[in-house]
Amino acid sequence: MDDLMGIHVPPPREDFAIREVFVDHALRKDPLPHIDYSFNPYVGCFHQCAFCYVPRLMQTDRAAWGRSVVVKRNAASVLAREVRKLPRGLVAISTATDPYQFVEGAYRITRHALEVLLRAGWPVSVLSRSGLMLRDVDLFVQFKEIEVGMSVPTLDDNARKLLEPWAPSIESRLRCLRELADAGLTTFVGFAPAYPPTGGWTAGAIADIFESIDVRKVFTRPLDARWGVRESMLARLEDSAVSRDLARISDRGYMAGFIDELAAECKARGIEFRNAEEFRIGVRMAPSLKV
Ligand code: SF4
C-alpha cells in the first residue's frame, strides 16, 4: 500500500503487526475541553512519533509503541448502537491514534464511523497527520457541524523527519488542508506538540503559510517531556544538524515566547489561536533536553 489517493504512504515496516479485536464500547467520555466524546478506531499507531503521549495514557511500554496496531473491527456498529442511547455531543476522531494511518485504507473503520455519525446528525472534529483523510471529503461536506484538521507542529520537514519519521510529510499535510478548505470545510491546525522554529522558519512565515491555505483555527500545546518522552527524543536527535535548535522544544521559557509570537502573527491574519493551559506558569514539566 504505497500510494493512496495520490498521497505517498510509507510501506508498513516488516516488523509491524496488525491484530483485530471486537469491542463492547466505541465512544469514550472525553475530559478535554470543547469535546464530549472521543472515538478511536485503532489502538496503537504506525506513525511512532517520539513525543506521543498515548503510551503514558495507556500505561504501555514506550519502546513497543509504533510497532503494532489493533483494529477495532466492529467499532462502527457499536457506535451506531451508542448514538441511539447517549446524549448528542461533539465526537473527536481521534484522540489516541491516527484515524487515517495506513490500515484505514483497508479497514475503513473511520469512514464507517463517519457514516454512522452523519446519519445520526452528530457534530464531529477530525484530526490526522495523513492525507488519506481526503478520501472522506464526500462525507465531510454533508455534515452540518464539522471541523477537519491536520497536525502540523512545524513547517520544517527535516525536523519532522527526526521526531515523526513514519508520518506523512509536512508538504502533504498542507496540501490536504488546502483541498479540505477548497471543499468549503472549516479547517484547523494542531500545532502540537509545538516544535521550535528550525530551518529558517519564523512565526510570521508559519502564519503566512497557514493563511495562504485558509486555515481558520490553530491550537497548540507544549511538549510534555516526562514519562520517557525525553529519552525517546534524545535518541532521535543524536548527530542531527538541527538537533541543537530542535532540542529547544522542551525549553518552556523559550517555547512560551515563540508561541506568544505565533499567536500574535496568526491573530493578525484573522486566524483563531488557542493555547493549552499548560503554558501557565507553575505547571511542573520535565527538564529541558540537552544534546
Ligand atoms: S500520529 Fe498521534 S497517535 Fe500516532 S504516534 Fe503520532 S502523536 Fe501518537
Residues whose N, C-alpha, C, O or C-beta is under 5 A from the ligand:
A	BS01	SF4	C45 H47 Q48 C49 C52 A96 T97 D98 R129
